[in-house]
Amino acid sequence: MPAATPAKSRKKTPMSAEHKAALAKGREEGRIVRQYLEALESTKPRRGRKRTPESIRKRLATIDNQLPDAEPLNRLHLVEEKQRLEAELAHTGDTVDLAALEKSFVKVARQYGERKGISYSAWRTVGVSASVLQQAKIPRTRG
């Protein structure tokens, strides 16, 4: 059997400063777009009655009372609900500066969208308002 020849490794060339800057710019734009979209999602109105910190605490107390006597499967569901409610309660005081995120988004959205091939309708589908897209100078159609 002939011995396998080792694969030739390609010589690594160092990245140019321009390439590094372009990568950093892309990461920064992506971070800004992600933060804005996450803020839109977190501030989106939800269906049903709004939960207050008091109503969350009241439900947590009810769960605590039910847990000792709950059957195993019901206990599992109660523990899961309790964890979700505790997480929600921990984030009730969090506020999102949507205006600042929107301002940053407007600055980078057009370049990011062009580079990634994102259409106007895709932006609208994920919740970006028409007025924000207009501020970002993202055209309704591709030309």
N, C-alpha and C positions, 0 to 999 in steps of 0.2 A: 504494500500500500504506500502510495506517495505521501510524503509529509505535507500537511496543509500549510500553505504560505500565509503568513500573517497579513491581515488587511492593512493597506497603507492608510495611515491616519493623515487627515488633512491638517495642514499647518494652520494654527489659529492666528488670525490677524487681529490686532487690537482694534476695538471700535473707535471710530473717529469721534471727536467731541461733538460734531453736528448730529451724528447718529444717537449718541447718548442723550443729547438735548431733546431730540425728537421723541425718543422713548419716554423721557421724563415728562414732556409736554402731553403726550398721549395718556400716560398714567394719571396725570393731574386732571385732564379734561374728563376722563372716565370717572374719576373720583367725584368730581363736581356733579356730573350728570347723575350718577348713582345716588348721591346724597339728596339731590333735588327730587328724584323719583321716589325715593324712600320716604321723604317728608310728605310728598303728595299722598302717598298711600296711607301713611299714619294719620294724616289729618282729614282723610276722606270721611264724610258723614256715614255713619252706620245705621242700619235699619233697627227699629225697635226703640225701647225706652233707654235713655242714657243712664249709665251706671255712675253713681256717686261714690266717693270713698266710704260714706256711711253704709250704703247698701252693700258694698263689697265686704265691709267688716261684719255686717249682720249675717251675710251668707256664710262667711268663714266661721262664725260662731256656731251657726246651725250645723255646718259640716263637722266641726269639732265635737259637737254633741252626738252626732250620728255615727261617727267613726268607731267607737268602742263596740257597739252592738251590730255593726254592719256585717253582712255575709261577705266572704272573700271577693267575689266579683264586684259587688256594690262598693266595697271598700276601695278596690282598685280605681273605680270611677270617681269616687269621692276624693281620693288622694290626688288624682290628676286634676280635677276641678280646683281643688285647694291650691295646688302649685300654680295653676294659671291665674287664679284670682290674686294670689300673693304677688306674682310678677306684675299683674295689671296695677295693683295697689302701689307697688314700688315705682311705677312709671306715671302715676297720675299727676305728679307735680312737674313732670318734664314739659318744657315748652320748646317749640321749634321755631326758630327765626326764619319763617318761610320767605319773607321779603329779601333777606340777605342771600339765602340760597337761590332764590329766583334771579336776583341780580347777577350772581356768578354764573348761573345756568345760561342766561341770555348772552353772556359774553362768549361762551364756548360751544353752545349747542349747534350752531350752523357748521362750524368746522368739524366738530365731532360727527354730526350727522352725515356730512358729505364724505368724510373719510370712511365711515362705517356703512354707508349706503342706506341710511334710515330715511324713510319717506315721511312727508307731512302727516299722512293718515296713520302711520305707526306711532308717531308722537302723540297724536290725538287719542288713539286707542288706549294708550297707557295713562291718559289723564292730563296731559299738558294742554292748557287752555289755548284757544286760538289767539288771544291777545298776547300771550307770552311768546308764541311762535312768531307772531308778527313783529314783536320787539326784537327777537333773535334774527329777524330777516330770513326766516325759513319759508321758501315759496310753497304755495299749495300744490303745485304740480312740478314735475321735473321737466326741464326743457332741453 
